[in-house]
Amino acid sequence: MLQIKNITKTYDNGVKALNNVSLDIPKGLFGLLGPNGAGKSSLMRTIATLQQPDTGSIEFDQTNVLTQPNELRQRLGYLPQDFGVYPRVSALELLDHLAILKGIANKAERKEAVDGLLAHTNLFQHRKKAVSGFSGGMRQRFGIAQALLGDPDLLIVDEPTAGLDPEERNRFHNLLVTLGEEKVIILSTHIVDDVSELCPNMAVLGNGQILLQGNPLDITADLNGQIWRKTVSIDEAVVLENTLPVISKRLFAGRTVLHVLAPDAPEGFESTPATLEDVYFSTLHNSRQNPQQNSHSTQAA
């Protein structure tokens, strides 16, 4: 288990990226959901020992991450939001180079690990091609391959499906699922469907604070009977947004679909089953309406 307690981080420019963040993350896939700028990448970089927090502690299976970073790095796989590659270097050569840096010194062991990971990520047939020429989906799969070098116990993937087409996204999801329940896998994303499809546990991060934590099915069920839907014109949407607690709006066939969070049906609205997207948007809506609210008061068990 990964235990994060009271982590705070303020950068030199005065931006407070993390504000007293505490999380207990068990084995399996854990979704960290939040909008851009919420502090997700700051938290991932802190867990990955790339930066030190101002206050707080992080422990992974009795390893103090902040005071024993080298011990954690031996057990860590990390796919950052953006990662660079050497030009004109093949996938095989680059993964072999990264395996050496990871400490896999034995040539036979390294070849077995590299070939196995390229096959596991469906890249073996492309192993002699330059990674710099890969598509977005292929590059993300290569990113997972390098993150899995050394069979890490803790795997962090930051915004892994952003920019992927639906087919590549499905491939990436299937790959994450095959990694099983024996690792702690943190999926940091702003894409709600990634979390709803993959993660039995999740948290919502906003403005550097944990706003909600729990099982997606449980916290979605808590909103049933409180979500109301109506299809309106653009002009109607503007009026209703000023008078009702609208948590989301989207276009469908050129019309605007509003979702409202309320105990009773507003006039002209119909009931609709709650989704994790409703949970996400209602959590962010509430945090903006109550910016001084203590983050722990909105947590779900």
C-alpha positions, 0 to 999 in steps of 0.5 A, a space after each residue: 500500500 502507498 500511504 500519502 499523508 499531509 503533502 503540501 507543495 508551493 513552488 517558487 512562483 508562489 503557486 500552491 500546487 498541493 494543499 494537505 493531500 492525504 491518500 491511502 492507495 491499495 494494490 490494483 488500479 487507482 484513478 486520480 481524477 482532476 481538471 488540468 491544473 488541479 495538481 495531479 502532475 505535481 503529486 505524481 512527480 512528488 511520489 516519483 521522487 522527482 521533487 520534494 514536498 514542503 511538508 508531509 510524508 509518503 510511505 510505500 510498503 515500509 519504505 520512506 519515499 522522501 528519505 529513501 528515494 533510491 530504494 523507491 526508484 528500484 521498485 518504481 515505473 513512471 510514465 510522465 505526461 510528456 517524455 522525450 526520445 532520442 531521434 533516429 534510435 530504434 525502440 529496441 536500442 532505446 529500451 535496451 539503453 533504458 534497461 541498462 540505466 535501470 540496473 539490468 546488467 546481465 546481457 541475456 536477462 536484459 534481452 529477455 526483458 526487452 524482447 518480452 516487454 516489446 511483445 507485451 506492448 505489441 511493439 515487437 514487430 516495430 522494434 527496429 523503427 525509431 521511436 521518434 516516428 511512432 504514432 501517439 498510441 505506439 509511443 504511449 505503449 513504448 512508454 509503458 514498456 520502459 515503465 515496466 522495466 525491472 517489474 516495478 511494484 509501483 507504476 505511475 501513469 500520468 495522462 496516458 490516453 490524452 490524444 489517443 484515438 479510440 482504438 489505441 485507447 482501448 489497447 492501452 486500457 487492455 494493457 493496463 488491465 493485464 498488469 493485474 492486481 499485484 502492483 499499485 498502479 496510479 492512473 492520473 487523468 482528466 478523462 472520466 471514462 478512463 477511471 470509470 472503466 478501469 479503477 475500483 478505487 479513485 479520488 478527485 483532486 481539485 485546487 491541490 486538495 482531495 475533494 472526494 475519495 471512494 469506489 466509483 460505483 458507491 459514490 455514483 450510487 449516492 447521487 441517484 435520484 438527484 440528477 436531472 436532465 433537459 435538452 434546451 437551446 443555447 439561449 435557454 441554457 444561458 438562462 437556466 445556468 443562472 438560475 439552477 445548479 447546472 453541473 454539466 452541459 454538452 452538445 448532442 445533435 446540435 442541441 444542448 443537454 444540461 445536467 442539474 444536481 438537485 433533490 427535486 426535479 426542476 420544471 421541465 427536467 427528467 430524472 436520469 441515472 447518475 454517472 461518474 461524470 456527474 459525480 466528477 462535475 458535481 464535486 468540482 461544482 461544489 468545490 467552486 461554490 464553497 472554496 473554503 470547504 474542508 476537503 475531508 468533509 466531502 470524502 466518501 467512504 
